[in-house]
Amino acid sequence: MWKSITKFFEGAPAKLKVARLMVELGFSINESGRIVCGNVEISDADLSRAAGVDRRVVRQTVEEIMGDPLMKRIFTGIKPAGSFLKEIAPALGYGVVEVRAKSDAVGVIFHVTKYISDAGISIRQILAEDPELNPDPKLMIITDTKVPGEVISKLLTIPTVTKVSVS
């Protein structure tokens, strides 16, 4: 998906910034051509400030997207993923495990969740960053309780894992 978007906005870095921010935040475009997050409308001015571009660039980006069948399908289909508990997890008594692995690694989620599950720990949330959007993607897992050191040691034995941190 991201390769298609970057190719579409090749030579238009400001528009690409808008598109990237929309993808990262889960903003879509409704059939009226308005930017939305779920059913909440986001103004062009607000998005332009967040992206660091002129508000007219936002409107031009939307118009170009809506004029292309593939881009329209992508951007009208994006849905927000909901709240992520990472920042408030410690206050709630949850554990946070952050795993970094080689970006082309296969099976990282499987192995990490298996080791956590084998320890009898329930997983509340998982967020895996897209390697096409982030050159150093993270796998972030929120657990019902803090993950003990012996599980962290097992996670570090996964061949493609480069770093594990907990909080």
C-alpha positions in Angstrom: 0.0 0.0 0.0 2.6 2.5 1.1 4.7 2.0 -2.1 1.6 2.8 -4.2 1.0 6.0 -2.2 4.6 7.2 -2.4 4.6 6.5 -6.2 1.3 8.4 -6.6 2.7 11.4 -4.7 6.1 11.3 -6.3 7.4 14.8 -6.7 4.9 16.2 -4.3 6.5 15.9 -0.8 4.0 18.2 0.9 1.1 16.0 -0.3 2.9 12.9 0.7 3.3 14.3 4.2 -0.5 14.8 4.4 -1.1 11.3 3.0 1.4 9.8 5.5 -0.2 11.5 8.5 -3.6 10.4 7.4 -2.4 6.7 7.2 -0.6 6.9 10.5 -3.6 8.4 12.3 -6.3 6.3 10.6 -7.9 9.3 8.9 -10.0 8.5 5.9 -12.0 10.5 3.3 -15.7 10.1 3.2 -17.8 10.2 0.0 -18.3 13.9 0.4 -14.6 14.4 0.2 -14.2 15.4 3.9 -11.4 14.0 6.1 -12.7 12.0 8.9 -11.6 9.8 11.9 -14.5 7.4 12.3 -17.4 9.8 12.1 -15.6 12.8 13.4 -14.7 15.4 10.7 -11.1 16.7 10.7 -10.7 20.2 9.3 -8.2 20.9 6.5 -6.7 23.6 8.6 -6.1 21.3 11.6 -4.6 18.6 9.4 -2.4 21.2 7.6 -1.0 22.4 11.0 -0.3 18.9 12.1 1.5 18.0 8.8 3.3 21.4 8.6 1.8 22.3 5.2 -0.5 25.0 3.8 -4.2 24.1 4.2 -4.6 24.3 0.4 -2.2 21.4 0.1 -4.6 19.3 2.2 -7.5 20.0 -0.1 -5.4 19.4 -3.2 -4.3 16.1 -1.7 -7.9 15.0 -1.1 -9.0 16.0 -4.6 -6.1 14.0 -6.2 -6.9 11.0 -4.0 -10.6 11.1 -4.9 -9.7 11.4 -8.6 -7.7 8.1 -8.7 -9.6 4.8 -8.3 -6.9 3.0 -6.3 -6.1 5.9 -4.0 -9.8 6.5 -3.5 -10.3 2.9 -2.5 -7.4 3.1 0.0 -8.3 6.4 1.6 -12.0 5.8 1.8 -11.4 2.4 3.4 -8.9 3.4 6.1 -10.4 3.0 9.6 -8.9 4.2 13.0 -7.5 1.4 15.1 -8.8 2.8 18.4 -7.0 3.8 21.5 -3.6 2.2 22.4 -2.8 1.8 26.1 1.0 1.9 26.0 1.4 5.3 27.7 -1.1 4.5 30.5 -0.5 0.8 30.9 1.8 1.1 33.9 -0.8 3.2 35.7 -3.3 0.4 35.1 -1.0 -2.3 36.3 -0.4 -3.7 32.8 2.9 -4.7 31.4 4.4 -3.3 28.2 6.8 -5.3 26.0 8.5 -3.6 23.1 10.2 -5.8 20.6 12.5 -4.7 17.7 13.3 -7.2 15.0 14.7 -7.2 11.5 12.1 -5.5 9.3 11.8 -8.4 6.9 11.5 -11.0 9.7 8.7 -13.6 9.5 7.0 -15.1 12.6 8.0 -12.6 15.2 4.5 -12.0 16.5 3.9 -15.8 16.6 7.0 -16.5 18.7 6.6 -13.5 21.0 3.0 -14.2 21.7 3.7 -17.9 22.2 6.4 -17.2 24.9 4.1 -14.7 26.7 1.1 -17.2 26.5 3.3 -20.1 27.7 4.0 -18.0 30.8 0.3 -17.8 31.5 0.1 -14.1 30.8 -2.9 -12.6 28.9 -2.3 -10.2 26.1 -4.6 -7.1 26.0 -3.3 -5.4 22.9 -0.7 -5.7 20.1 0.5 -3.0 17.7 3.0 -3.8 15.0 4.4 -0.8 13.2 4.5 -1.1 9.4 8.1 -1.5 8.2 7.2 0.5 5.0 6.2 3.5 7.2 8.9 3.1 9.9 12.5 2.1 9.1 12.9 0.8 12.7 9.5 -0.9 13.3 8.4 -2.0 16.8 6.1 -4.7 18.0 4.4 -3.3 21.1 2.4 -5.7 23.4 0.3 -4.7 26.4 -0.2 -7.6 28.9 -2.4 -8.0 31.9 0.6 -8.2 34.2 4.3 -7.3 33.9 6.3 -9.9 31.9 9.0 -11.6 34.1 12.7 -11.6 33.2 12.7 -15.3 32.1 10.2 -14.6 29.4 12.2 -11.6 28.2 15.3 -13.9 28.0 13.3 -16.3 25.8 12.2 -13.4 23.6 15.9 -12.5 23.0 16.5 -16.0 21.7 14.3 -15.4 18.7 16.8 -15.2 15.9 15.4 -12.1 14.2 14.8 -10.1 17.4 17.4 -7.4 17.9 16.1 -5.7 21.1 13.5 -6.2 23.8 12.4 -3.6 26.4 9.7 -3.7 29.1 8.0 -1.3 31.3 
